[in-house]
Amino acid sequence: MRGVSRGAGATRSTSISPLPPEPVSGSSGPRLRPGGVLFSLDGQLRATHEILGDTRFWRDEVGVEPPVVGGLEYEKLLALRRS
């Protein structure tokens, strides 16, 4: 970017910590730290609400306890929070 200098040897740091090295609960699916949030913009689809609200899907297919899903049943933007 023009006019912006970081100086010699400057590095960009971030406050995002890496994911744990092993998948959560031994699954090979998405990994999310406890307290982490995954956002979905697919809330306009009825099927999305049905699958995300299905306890059997989470336990049998994903292999984890169901997360808290903010906006389930009434929002387009859904927030899945791992406890």
VEXDREN-2710 file (C-alpha; in Angstrom, 1 decimal):
% VEXDREN-2710
k/r/px/py/pz
1/MET/0.0/0.0/0.0
2/ARG/1.4/3.4/-1.0
3/GLY/2.5/5.7/1.8
4/VAL/2.4/3.0/4.5
5/SER/5.7/1.7/5.9
6/ARG/6.1/-1.1/8.4
7/GLY/9.8/-0.6/8.7
8/ALA/12.6/-3.1/8.0
9/GLY/11.8/-6.6/9.2
10/ALA/8.3/-5.7/10.5
11/THR/5.9/-8.5/10.6
12/ARG/2.1/-8.6/10.8
13/SER/0.7/-10.1/13.9
14/THR/-2.8/-11.4/14.5
15/SER/-4.8/-12.1/17.6
16/ILE/-6.3/-15.3/16.2
17/SER/-4.9/-18.4/17.9
18/PRO/-4.4/-21.6/15.9
19/LEU/-6.8/-24.5/16.1
20/PRO/-6.0/-27.5/18.3
21/PRO/-3.8/-30.1/16.5
22/GLU/-6.3/-32.9/16.8
23/PRO/-9.9/-32.8/15.5
24/VAL/-12.6/-32.3/18.2
25/SER/-14.0/-35.6/19.6
26/GLY/-11.9/-37.6/17.2
27/SER/-14.0/-36.6/14.1
28/SER/-12.4/-35.6/10.9
29/GLY/-15.0/-32.7/10.4
30/PRO/-14.7/-29.0/11.1
31/ARG/-12.8/-28.1/14.3
32/LEU/-14.0/-25.3/16.5
33/ARG/-12.5/-24.3/19.8
34/PRO/-14.8/-24.3/22.9
35/GLY/-16.5/-20.9/23.0
36/GLY/-15.8/-20.5/19.2
37/VAL/-18.5/-19.4/16.8
38/LEU/-19.3/-20.5/13.3
39/PHE/-21.6/-18.2/11.3
40/SER/-23.8/-19.4/8.5
41/LEU/-25.7/-17.2/6.0
42/ASP/-27.9/-20.1/5.0
43/GLY/-30.7/-19.4/7.5
44/GLN/-33.1/-18.5/4.7
45/LEU/-33.3/-22.2/3.8
46/ARG/-35.8/-24.2/5.9
47/ALA/-33.6/-27.3/5.5
48/THR/-30.7/-25.5/7.2
49/HIS/-32.8/-24.9/10.3
50/GLU/-34.1/-28.5/10.3
51/ILE/-30.6/-30.1/10.1
52/LEU/-28.9/-27.7/12.5
53/GLY/-31.7/-28.2/15.0
54/ASP/-31.6/-32.0/14.8
55/THR/-29.9/-33.6/17.8
56/ARG/-29.4/-36.9/16.0
57/PHE/-27.6/-35.2/13.2
58/TRP/-25.0/-33.7/15.5
59/ARG/-24.5/-36.9/17.6
60/ASP/-24.7/-39.5/14.9
61/GLU/-23.3/-37.8/11.8
62/VAL/-21.0/-35.2/13.2
63/GLY/-20.1/-37.0/16.4
64/VAL/-20.4/-34.1/18.8
65/GLU/-23.0/-32.8/21.2
66/PRO/-25.4/-30.2/19.5
67/PRO/-24.1/-26.7/19.7
68/VAL/-26.1/-23.7/20.7
69/VAL/-27.5/-22.2/17.5
70/GLY/-28.4/-18.5/17.8
71/GLY/-31.1/-17.4/15.4
72/LEU/-32.4/-21.0/14.8
73/GLU/-36.0/-21.0/13.5
74/TYR/-36.2/-17.2/12.9
75/GLU/-33.0/-15.6/11.4
76/LYS/-31.1/-15.8/8.2
77/LEU/-27.7/-15.3/9.9
78/LEU/-27.1/-18.3/12.3
79/ALA/-24.4/-18.4/14.9
80/LEU/-23.3/-21.9/16.0
81/ARG/-21.5/-21.7/19.3
82/ARG/-19.4/-24.6/20.7
83/SER/-19.8/-25.0/24.4
END
